[in-house]
Amino acid sequence: MERKVKKQAKFHIKTGDTVKVISGDDKGKTGKVLSVDTAKRRAFVEGLNMITKHVKPTAAKPEGGIEKKEASIQISNLMLVDPKTGEATRTGRKADENGKLVRYSKKTGEVING
C-alpha cells in the first residue's frame, strides 16, 4: 500500500513580504509578514491585529504584567504589496528561464523576488 505524503501548501505571501489587509478591523493597513502558519492558513503581520496578553510573573520576568503582541490574520484577508509600485496586487506563478516557479504581479507582470 502506498503512503500518501501531504504536500506543504503554497501561498501568495511569504515571510518578509509587505502585505495590505483587505478586510477586518485593520482594513487598509500595511505591514511586514513576520511568519506564516501553513497548517492553519494564517500569518502574523508586524504591528497589525494587536492583542493584550496577561503574563504571570516568572523568574525571567518577575514583574509579569500585560503585554501587547500580534495575533494571526487569515491569509485570505491579506494582499501582497508590489515592491516596485507600492500598490496591492494579485499574484500568479509562472516558470522562469531555469524552469523554477516564481511569483509575479498580475498588475504589472513583473517577477516578485523573495
C-alpha positions as CSV (number, residue, x, y, z in Angstrom):
1,M,0.0,0.0,0.0
2,E,1.3,3.4,-1.0
3,R,1.8,6.0,1.6
4,K,0.3,9.4,0.9
5,V,2.6,12.3,1.6
6,K,0.9,15.6,2.5
7,K,2.3,18.4,0.4
8,Q,3.0,21.7,2.1
9,A,0.6,24.4,0.9
10,K,1.9,27.2,-1.2
11,F,0.5,30.7,-0.6
12,H,0.6,34.0,-2.3
13,I,2.6,35.5,0.6
14,K,5.8,34.6,2.3
15,T,7.7,35.6,5.4
16,G,9.2,39.1,4.8
17,D,6.7,40.3,2.3
18,T,4.8,43.6,2.7
19,V,1.1,43.0,2.7
20,K,-2.1,45.0,2.9
21,V,-5.1,43.9,5.0
22,I,-8.2,43.8,2.7
23,S,-10.9,43.0,5.4
24,G,-11.3,43.1,9.1
25,D,-10.6,45.6,11.9
26,D,-7.2,46.6,10.4
27,K,-8.6,47.0,6.8
28,G,-6.3,49.3,4.7
29,K,-3.2,49.0,6.9
30,T,0.0,47.5,5.7
31,G,2.8,45.7,7.4
32,K,5.6,43.2,7.1
33,V,4.9,39.4,7.4
34,L,6.7,38.0,10.5
35,S,5.7,34.4,10.0
36,V,3.2,32.1,8.2
37,D,1.4,29.2,9.7
38,T,0.7,26.9,6.8
39,A,-1.3,24.3,8.7
40,K,-3.8,27.0,10.0
41,R,-3.6,29.2,6.8
42,R,-2.8,32.2,9.0
43,A,0.0,34.9,9.1
44,F,1.5,37.2,11.7
45,V,1.9,40.8,10.4
46,E,4.1,43.3,12.2
47,G,2.1,45.9,14.1
48,L,-1.4,44.6,13.0
49,N,-4.2,42.7,14.8
50,M,-2.7,43.5,18.2
51,I,-4.0,41.7,21.3
52,T,-3.2,42.2,25.0
53,K,-1.9,39.2,26.9
54,H,-1.7,38.9,30.6
55,V,1.6,37.4,31.7
56,K,2.2,35.7,35.0
57,P,5.4,36.6,36.9
58,T,8.2,34.2,36.2
59,A,11.9,34.0,37.1
60,A,12.8,35.6,33.8
61,K,10.1,38.4,34.2
62,P,9.4,38.8,37.9
63,E,7.0,41.8,37.4
64,G,4.7,40.0,35.0
65,G,2.0,42.4,33.6
66,I,0.2,43.0,30.4
67,E,2.0,42.9,27.1
68,K,0.7,43.7,23.6
69,K,1.6,41.3,20.7
70,E,0.5,40.5,17.2
71,A,-2.3,37.9,16.6
72,S,-2.6,35.9,13.4
73,I,-4.6,37.0,10.4
74,Q,-6.3,34.7,7.9
75,I,-4.2,34.6,4.7
76,S,-7.2,35.2,2.5
77,N,-7.6,38.7,4.2
78,L,-4.1,39.7,3.1
79,M,-2.9,41.0,-0.3
80,L,0.7,41.3,-1.4
81,V,2.0,44.9,-2.0
82,D,4.1,45.1,-5.2
83,P,7.6,46.3,-4.1
84,K,8.0,48.4,-7.3
85,T,4.7,50.2,-7.5
86,G,3.7,50.2,-3.8
87,E,0.1,49.1,-4.6
88,A,-1.7,45.9,-3.6
89,T,-1.7,43.3,-6.4
90,R,-2.9,39.8,-7.1
91,T,-0.1,37.3,-7.7
92,G,0.4,34.4,-10.1
93,R,3.0,31.7,-10.7
94,K,5.0,31.1,-13.8
95,A,8.2,29.3,-14.8
96,D,11.3,31.4,-15.2
97,E,14.1,30.6,-17.7
98,N,15.5,27.9,-15.4
99,G,12.1,26.2,-15.1
100,K,11.6,27.2,-11.5
101,L,8.2,28.6,-10.4
102,V,8.3,32.3,-9.4
103,R,5.6,34.7,-8.3
104,Y,4.7,37.6,-10.5
105,S,2.5,40.6,-10.1
106,K,-0.7,40.3,-12.2
107,K,-1.0,44.2,-12.3
108,T,2.5,44.9,-13.8
109,G,3.6,41.4,-14.9
110,E,6.9,41.7,-13.1
111,V,8.6,38.9,-11.1
112,I,8.4,39.4,-7.3
113,N,11.7,38.4,-5.6
114,G,11.5,36.6,-2.3
